[in-house]
Every structure is written in C-alpha cells, then in structure tokens.
Amino acid sequence: MPEEKIVSLQELGKKSHAFRAQGQRVVLCHGVFDLLHPGHVRHLQKARQFGDILMVTLTADAFVNKGPGRPVFTAALRAESLAALACVHFVAINDAPTAVPVIHVVQPGIYVKGQDYKNVEQDISGNISTEQHAVESYGGQLCFTEEIMFSSSSIINDHFELFSPAAKNYLRHFKTTHEANPIIQAIHALRHNRVLVLGEAIIDEYCYVTPMGTVGKGVNVVAAKYDSLEQFAGGALAVANHLAGFVDHVTLLTGLGKKDQHEPFIRAKLAANIHPLFYYFEHAPTLVKRRFVDDSMSKLFELYYYEEESLSPTMEADVCHWLATHAADFDLVVVPDYGNGLISDKIVAALCQHARFLAVNTQINGGNRGYHVITRYPRADFVAINEPELRLAAHNRFEPLESLARKLSNEVNAKQFAVTQGPAGALLLDSLTDQFYRVPALSTRVIDRVGAGDTFLALASLALVGGLSPELSLFLGSVAAALDVQIVCNRDPVSPLSLFKYITTLLK
C-alpha cells in the first residue's frame, strides 16, 4: 500500500542500514516535488535503475524556499503522490533546508539529481557541492539523470491561481527580455559597493495577545490576554541588515538614547559586516514602537516610547562634520528618514552636499503626524515613497500618480522616483528618459507589511547605484518586498539565496 511506504527519516535510516547489510544498493533522490509531473516520474524511474532500493525524501513545507505561495501542496500530499509511484520503495520528509542530514542518516550508495543540477557553478544555493561531499564521505556516488525536463515552477506560475492576471502578464512580458542567471550574476557584481545607511534606530516590539471581548459594563474597550513579547531591530537597523547580505561592507550611522539605549540588543542583531556609528541623544531614549498584535497578525494598538527631543548642537555638528569628511567615500548613501528627530535640516543639507548617490525615503507614521515629507530634501538621486506619502508631499488627493511623481521628482532633482502602492504594485519614473516602469505586486501571500518599503528602498537603490537599468531595479525592489511581506516585522532580513530562488521561480 502506498501509505506504508511513507516513514519517518529515522525509520528510513534503519531500513537503509538493513538493505545495505544485505548487500543491496540504496539509491536516494531528494527534492521539493511540489507538482509531480512527467519529468519527475522519468527522473525517478531512471534513478531506480541505478540500484536495488529507491528512497525519496522531500523538503518539509517550512524549508521550501521558492517564494510566496510555495509549496502549493503540503509535504503530506507530496509524500502521498511520490509513494503512489511503483518505482519508489520508501518516502520520508526532511525537516531541514538541505539533503545533507538525510545523506548522513541514509548513507546511500548512489545519490541522484536531475540534469539541471549537473552544472555545479550554476547552483545558486551551493548545496550540490556540499551534498556530493557528504555522499562521498560514506563511499557513495553522485549521479545525474538525463531525462526530459519540465519545470514545476513554470507549470504552477502559468496554470495555478497564485498570481493575479496582471502579475502573470507582467512576468510573461518580462521573461522575453530577462533571464534569471544573468540577473543573479548582476546582483553578485554589486557586492563591492560601499554603502552608508543613515537613519533612526527603532526597536519594534510585537506584544502578541488574544482578544477576549469587551470589558463589559457598557464600556467599549477590548480586553485581551497577554501571550508573549518579541523584539526586532527595525528602522535603519533593518535597512542595514538587508543590505549587508548583498555587499561586503555597510556603515550604519544612527542615534541611540543615553538612557534606555538597547545597545547590547542592537549590536547583537546587526550583521557581522555592519560597522555601527552610534550618536547619543542627551535626554531621549532609543525609540521603541510596541504594537499589540492578535493571532491573525492584525495590529490592535501601538505605543511609542520616545521623547520629542531635537538634536543637541554638539550632536548635530558632529554628524555634519562626519558626513562632510566621509560621505563621499561611499558609493551609496541610503537614508530611511522616519521623521523622529535624528535627521535635522542641517544634516539633510550635509547629505545633499556630500553624498555621491543619495537614496531617500521619508515615511509617514504616527510619530511625525504628517508634517514629514520628501520635499525637505533639495536633492536625492533616488526617491522611494508610497502613494500616501506622495500625495501628502504634493498636497493633492486626486491627480494621477504619474503627474505627481513628475512634479516631485523635479522638485527634489531625482534621477529615479519610485512610488509603492502595496497590493497595486509599484511604479518608477526614470527622469533621465521621462519613462515610467510598472510592476504589479509579486507576492501571493501577505503575513506582515511592516518593513516592506524599507526592503524595496534597500534593494532598488543598490541596483541603481550598481548600474542596473531602472526597469530591472524596480523588479528587484519589488521581488525583495514580496519576500519581506512573508516575514513577521523585521525578524529576518531578505537573504540573497531567498531572493535568487524567487527570481528563478518567477522567471521559469
């Protein structure tokens, strides 16, 4: 019976040991197998011919790294489909990101991959070399099948309702002029860029609660049960962490409070290749935003722990002097400006005067009460703001985004001006050619939108300063944002591997 073929990884190891003791050759195949198609079937049938017993392991749902909406089928359903094949003897689910733990448990005589993995240099994960070393350490061998190839991702993209019609049409057109491998190589080439991030450090806190109803007695107040508290390195800290995965060195200039600094937590959360420069507010604490969140990730209420304190003249002068001395040393200066007190008019002037390539976002939030707009910057090479931030800066609710983007782009002398629209995607004006580029939302599932704009700013600005086209830069920023909305707050940065895998998935 097919269900009898599905075993735990530990049981699979025991069976492999027993078969090997009997002199039988164990063959192992590993993959996601999200949509079982003829290419998979032929691959497995050929693998069976390499030995006596064919064992197949598949990646658990939590470790499928093919982008939003994947896997389409749960591990249990994928295992059931594999077990139904006559050529497969046993199936197990691997709760790890690579097959290396499986290889250590099974110790196969033959480990089989498809021909699309034969070129090790094009393996963006680097897993094939690691898996080959693990197999050979037990006296096994890595082999490849040469069967007809199909792409599960291509079939899913075209025939499953993961993407909107607009996203499908966009990807179909984009694939006619762009391929995944050249894009990935272009991103690798950005690594040498020196990057400065300047902006407020924010400690984001999620207080997870379970709503219990109103308190009663005619008072319309919601009661909730406290569950847990989680802290994240947000604001400019998150932007620096995103960029640190894609370049060798990031410098972070930010402000902390002399009281309630949270400095040990912040240092522990920063990537190893980030060099922090901390300046200290005399009386204000490090900004903390505490959000009360229910089990559906809905934000119920938000608290700010901060003081409205302007920079001391000494701190302001020190930051301006540092910028005058060092800002020009960086290929890219990214300014996520949250309007909470760190970036004064004099610092804006120093940034505009000394940065070689300046990328800016001015965010609307509860702490700046709507007075914080992009027009405080007389110059920015790249601007990325959302639609409400654009309309607030232009004082216009109804005019088309394109005309407002042109007006504000001229006002701040921007070379490229991007407007993000959440579920509606994003557009980018290339002022040098007066051409607009558009991309629909590329995420199929949203867990948390907090931080998506910061991710877009980070990746799109890095692409632009590295000489990538405005169209491709918009695409990369949008892909990164699509990945970020699946991450709770700033729990993790978007990694190069996850970005590369999703680009590959989208362009199949």
C-alpha positions in Angstrom: 0.0 0.0 0.0 1.3 3.5 -0.8 0.8 4.8 2.7 3.0 2.0 4.1 5.9 3.5 2.0 5.8 6.7 4.0 8.1 6.6 7.0 10.0 8.9 9.3 13.5 9.9 8.5 14.8 7.8 11.4 12.9 4.7 10.1 14.3 5.4 6.6 17.8 5.3 8.1 17.2 1.9 9.8 15.7 0.4 6.6 18.7 1.7 4.6 21.1 0.1 7.0 19.3 -3.2 6.8 19.3 -3.2 3.0 23.0 -2.3 2.8 23.8 -5.1 5.3 22.1 -7.5 2.8 24.3 -6.3 0.0 21.7 -4.2 -1.8 22.5 -0.8 -3.3 20.4 2.0 -1.9 19.6 4.9 -4.2 18.4 8.3 -2.8 16.6 11.1 -4.5 15.7 14.4 -2.8 13.7 17.4 -3.8 10.6 19.5 -3.3 8.3 17.7 -5.8 5.7 20.4 -5.4 3.9 19.3 -8.6 4.6 15.8 -9.7 5.0 15.8 -13.5 6.3 13.5 -16.2 9.8 14.9 -15.8 9.8 13.8 -12.1 8.4 10.4 -13.0 11.1 9.7 -15.6 13.8 11.0 -13.3 12.7 8.6 -10.5 12.3 5.7 -12.9 15.8 6.2 -14.2 17.2 6.6 -10.6 15.6 3.3 -9.7 17.8 1.7 -12.3 21.0 2.8 -10.6 20.4 0.3 -7.7 18.1 -2.0 -5.8 16.1 0.2 -3.5 14.9 3.7 -4.3 14.3 6.0 -1.4 12.9 9.5 -1.9 13.0 12.4 0.6 11.3 15.7 0.2 11.7 19.1 1.7 9.3 20.0 4.6 7.0 22.9 4.0 8.9 25.3 6.3 12.1 24.9 4.2 10.7 25.2 0.7 12.4 28.4 -0.5 10.7 29.1 -3.8 8.9 32.3 -2.8 5.5 33.3 -1.7 2.7 30.8 -2.1 5.1 27.8 -2.2 4.8 24.9 -1.7 1.4 24.7 -3.4 0.9 21.2 -1.9 1.7 20.2 1.7 4.5 17.8 2.5 1.9 15.1 3.4 0.3 15.4 0.0 3.6 15.5 -1.8 4.7 12.4 0.0 1.5 10.6 -0.9 2.0 11.3 -4.6 5.5 10.0 -4.5 4.6 6.9 -2.6 2.0 6.1 -5.3 4.8 5.5 -7.9 5.7 1.9 -8.4 9.4 2.7 -8.8 9.6 4.3 -5.3 10.2 2.0 -2.3 10.1 4.5 0.6 9.4 8.2 1.2 10.3 10.4 4.1 10.0 14.1 4.8 13.2 16.1 5.6 12.9 18.8 8.3 16.0 20.7 7.1 16.9 23.1 4.3 19.3 20.7 2.5 19.6 17.0 1.9 22.8 16.7 4.0 21.1 15.4 7.1 19.3 12.8 5.0 22.5 11.7 3.4 24.1 11.3 6.9 21.1 9.1 8.0 20.6 7.1 4.8 24.2 6.8 3.6 23.1 5.9 0.1 25.3 4.1 -2.4 24.0 6.4 -5.1 22.6 10.0 -4.7 20.7 11.1 -7.9 19.9 14.6 -9.1 18.4 15.8 -12.4 20.4 17.2 -15.2 19.5 20.8 -14.3 21.9 20.4 -11.3 24.8 19.0 -13.4 26.4 22.4 -13.8 27.6 23.0 -10.2 28.7 26.5 -11.0 25.1 27.5 -11.7 23.8 26.1 -8.4 22.8 29.3 -6.6 22.4 27.5 -3.3 25.8 25.9 -3.3 24.1 22.7 -1.9 25.2 20.3 -4.6 28.8 20.5 -3.7 28.0 20.1 0.0 25.8 17.1 -0.7 28.3 15.5 -3.0 31.0 15.7 -0.3 28.5 14.1 2.2 27.7 11.3 -0.2 31.3 10.6 -1.0 32.3 10.6 2.7 30.3 7.3 3.0 31.8 5.8 -0.1 28.7 6.8 -2.2 28.5 8.4 -5.6 26.6 11.4 -7.1 24.9 10.6 -10.4 22.6 12.6 -12.7 19.7 11.6 -14.9 19.3 12.8 -18.5 15.6 12.8 -18.8 13.1 15.2 -20.4 12.9 18.4 -18.3 9.8 20.1 -17.1 9.6 23.0 -14.6 7.1 22.7 -11.7 7.5 26.4 -11.1 6.7 27.2 -14.7 3.6 25.0 -14.7 2.4 26.4 -11.3 3.1 30.0 -12.5 1.1 29.5 -15.7 -1.8 27.3 -14.6 -2.3 27.8 -10.8 -4.0 30.9 -9.4 -1.0 32.0 -7.4 -0.6 35.3 -9.2 -3.1 38.0 -10.4 -3.7 38.3 -14.1 -1.7 41.5 -14.1 1.3 39.7 -12.5 1.1 36.8 -14.9 1.0 39.2 -17.9 3.9 41.2 -16.5 6.1 38.2 -15.9 5.2 36.8 -19.3 6.5 40.0 -20.9 9.4 40.5 -18.6 10.7 36.9 -19.3 11.0 37.8 -23.0 13.9 40.2 -22.2 15.3 38.9 -18.9 16.6 35.6 -17.6 17.3 34.6 -14.0 21.0 33.7 -14.2 22.2 37.0 -15.8 20.2 38.9 -13.2 21.7 36.8 -10.3 25.2 37.4 -11.7 24.4 41.2 -11.9 23.4 41.1 -8.2 26.6 39.3 -7.3 28.5 42.1 -9.0 27.0 44.7 -6.7 29.0 43.2 -3.7 31.9 45.6 -4.0 29.8 48.8 -3.4 30.4 50.6 -0.2 27.2 51.6 1.5 26.3 54.0 4.2 22.8 53.8 5.9 21.8 56.9 8.0 18.5 56.9 9.9 16.7 56.3 13.2 17.3 53.1 15.1 13.9 51.6 16.0 13.2 48.8 18.4 10.0 47.2 17.1 8.1 45.2 19.7 5.2 42.9 19.0 3.1 42.1 22.0 1.1 39.1 21.0 -2.3 39.0 22.6 -5.6 37.0 22.3 -8.7 39.3 22.3 -11.3 38.3 24.9 -14.1 40.7 24.1 -15.1 44.0 25.6 -14.7 44.6 29.3 -18.4 45.0 29.9 -20.5 47.5 31.9 -21.3 49.5 28.8 -17.6 50.4 28.2 -16.5 49.8 24.6 -12.9 48.7 25.5 -11.4 45.5 24.2 -9.8 43.2 26.8 -7.0 40.9 25.7 -4.9 38.1 27.2 -1.2 38.7 27.1 0.7 35.8 25.3 4.3 36.9 24.6 6.6 39.7 23.5 9.1 39.7 20.6 11.6 42.4 19.8 13.0 43.3 16.4 15.8 45.5 15.1 13.8 47.9 13.0 14.2 51.2 11.2 17.6 51.9 9.8 18.9 48.8 11.6 16.7 46.6 9.3 17.7 48.5 6.2 21.4 47.9 7.1 20.8 44.2 7.7 19.0 43.8 4.3 21.9 45.5 2.5 24.6 43.6 4.5 23.6 40.3 2.7 24.4 41.8 -0.7 27.5 43.9 -0.1 30.8 43.3 1.7 30.7 46.3 4.0 27.9 48.5 5.4 28.4 51.5 7.7 25.4 52.4 9.9 25.1 55.9 11.4 22.2 56.2 13.8 21.1 57.7 17.1 20.5 56.0 20.4 19.3 57.4 23.7 21.8 57.8 26.6 19.0 56.3 28.7 17.3 53.1 27.7 19.8 52.6 24.9 19.1 48.9 24.0 22.6 48.9 22.6 23.6 45.3 23.5 20.4 44.1 21.8 21.1 46.3 18.7 24.7 45.2 18.4 23.7 41.5 18.7 21.1 41.9 15.9 23.4 43.6 13.4 25.1 41.5 10.7 28.8 41.0 11.2 29.8 43.1 8.3 28.0 46.2 9.5 30.1 48.9 11.1 27.9 50.9 13.5 28.5 54.6 14.4 26.3 55.5 17.4 25.5 59.1 18.4 23.6 59.6 21.6 20.6 61.8 22.4 21.1 63.7 25.7 17.6 63.0 27.2 15.6 60.9 24.8 15.6 57.1 24.9 16.2 54.8 21.9 12.9 54.8 20.0 10.7 51.8 20.8 7.4 51.1 19.0 5.3 48.5 20.7 2.4 47.0 18.7 -0.3 44.8 20.2 -0.9 42.0 17.7 -3.6 39.3 17.6 -3.2 35.8 16.2 -4.2 36.9 12.7 -1.3 39.4 12.8 -3.8 42.3 12.9 -2.3 45.4 14.8 -4.7 46.4 17.5 -2.9 49.3 19.1 0.6 51.0 19.0 2.6 52.7 21.7 5.7 54.9 21.2 8.4 55.0 23.9 10.3 58.1 23.0 10.7 61.8 23.7 10.3 64.6 21.2 13.8 66.0 21.5 15.7 67.9 18.8 19.4 67.2 18.3 21.8 68.9 20.6 24.0 71.4 18.7 27.0 69.3 19.6 25.5 66.0 18.2 24.3 67.8 15.1 27.7 69.4 14.5 29.4 66.0 15.0 27.2 64.2 12.5 27.5 67.0 9.9 31.3 67.0 10.3 31.4 63.2 9.9 29.3 63.5 6.7 31.5 66.3 5.3 34.6 64.1 5.9 33.3 60.7 4.9 30.1 60.7 3.0 31.8 60.9 -0.4 33.7 57.7 0.4 30.6 55.7 -0.1 29.1 54.6 -3.5 25.6 54.7 -2.0 24.1 56.6 0.9 20.7 55.2 1.9 18.5 57.4 4.2 15.4 55.9 5.6 14.1 59.1 7.2 11.3 58.3 9.7 11.0 61.8 10.9 11.5 61.0 14.6 14.3 63.5 15.4 17.6 62.3 14.2 17.8 64.0 10.8 17.8 67.8 11.1 17.7 70.3 8.3 21.5 70.8 8.6 22.0 67.0 8.3 19.8 67.0 5.3 21.9 69.8 3.8 25.1 67.8 4.5 23.7 64.7 2.9 22.7 66.5 -0.2 26.0 68.2 -0.5 28.4 65.3 0.1 26.7 62.0 -0.8 27.7 60.8 -4.3 24.5 58.8 -4.7 21.7 59.6 -2.3 18.6 57.3 -1.9 15.8 58.6 0.4 12.5 57.6 1.8 10.5 59.9 4.1 7.9 57.9 5.9 4.6 58.9 7.3 4.0 57.4 10.7 2.2 58.2 13.9 5.3 59.9 15.4 5.6 62.6 12.8 1.9 63.5 12.4 2.0 64.2 8.7 4.5 67.1 8.7 7.3 65.0 7.3 7.6 65.0 3.5 10.2 64.3 0.8 10.4 68.0 -0.3 12.6 68.7 2.7 15.4 67.2 0.6 16.5 69.6 -2.2 18.3 66.8 -3.9 18.0 63.0 -4.0 19.3 60.7 -6.7 16.6 58.0 -5.9 13.4 58.5 -4.0 11.1 55.7 -2.9 7.9 56.6 -1.1 4.4 55.2 -1.0 1.3 56.7 -2.5 0.0 58.4 0.7 3.5 59.9 1.2 3.5 61.2 -2.4 0.0 62.7 -2.1 0.8 64.4 1.2 4.0 65.9 -0.2 2.2 67.2 -3.3 -0.9 68.2 -1.2 -3.1 66.5 -3.8 -5.5 63.7 -3.3 -6.8 63.0 -6.8 -4.3 63.9 -9.5 -2.8 60.9 -11.3 0.3 59.4 -9.7 2.4 59.9 -12.8 2.0 63.6 -12.9 2.6 64.0 -9.2 5.7 61.8 -9.5 7.0 64.1 -12.2 6.4 67.2 -10.1 8.1 66.0 -7.0 10.9 64.4 -9.0 11.7 67.8 -10.5 11.4 69.4 -7.1 14.0 67.1 -5.5 16.1 66.7 -8.6 15.7 62.9 -8.5 17.1 60.7 -11.3 14.7 58.0 -10.4 11.5 58.3 -8.4 9.5 55.3 -7.2 6.1 55.1 -5.8 5.0 51.9 -4.0 1.3 51.1 -3.8 1.0 48.0 -1.7 -1.3 45.4 -3.3 -1.3 47.5 -6.5 2.4 47.1 -7.0 4.8 50.0 -7.8 5.9 52.4 -10.5 9.2 54.1 -11.2 9.9 57.3 -13.2 13.2 57.5 -14.9 13.6 61.2 -15.1 16.6 60.9 -17.5 14.3 59.4 -20.2 10.9 60.6 -18.8 9.8 56.9 -18.9 7.6 55.1 -16.4 8.1 51.5 -15.5 5.4 49.5 -13.6 5.4 46.2 -11.8 2.3 44.6 -10.1 2.5 43.0 -6.6 4.6 39.9 -6.9 3.6 38.3 -3.6 0.9 35.7 -3.4 0.6 35.8 0.4 1.0 38.6 3.0 1.8 37.9 6.6 3.1 41.4 7.7 3.6 44.5 5.6 5.8 46.2 8.2 9.3 46.8 6.7 8.4 46.1 3.1 9.0 49.7 2.0 12.4 49.6 3.7 13.3 46.4 1.8 12.3 47.9 -1.5 14.4 51.1 -0.8 17.4 49.0 0.1 17.5 46.6 -2.9 16.2 49.1 -5.6 18.8 51.7 -4.6 21.7 49.2 -4.6 20.7 48.0 -8.1 20.5 51.6 -9.4 23.9 52.6 -8.0 25.4 49.5 -9.4 24.3 50.5 -12.9 21.3 48.2 -13.4 18.5 49.5 -15.5 15.6 51.3 -13.9 13.3 48.5 -15.1 15.4 45.8 -13.5 16.0 47.8 -10.3 12.2 48.2 -9.9 11.8 44.5 -10.4 14.4 43.6 -7.8 13.0 46.0 -5.2 9.5 44.5 -5.8 10.8 40.9 -5.5 12.5 41.8 -2.3 9.4 43.4 -0.9 7.3 40.4 -2.0 9.6 38.2 0.1 9.6 40.7 3.0 5.8 40.6 3.5 6.1 37.0 4.4 8.4 37.8 7.3 7.0 38.9 10.6 8.1 42.5 11.1 11.9 42.6 10.9 12.5 39.1 12.3 14.9 38.3 9.4 16.4 40.2 6.5 15.8 39.1 3.0 18.7 36.9 2.1 20.5 36.7 -1.2 19.6 33.0 -1.5 15.9 33.6 -1.0 16.0 36.4 -3.5 17.8 34.4 -6.1 15.5 31.4 -5.7 12.4 33.5 -6.0 13.8 35.3 -9.1 14.4 31.9 -10.6 10.9 30.7 -9.7 9.3 33.8 -11.2 11.2 33.6 -14.5 10.7 30.0 -15.3 
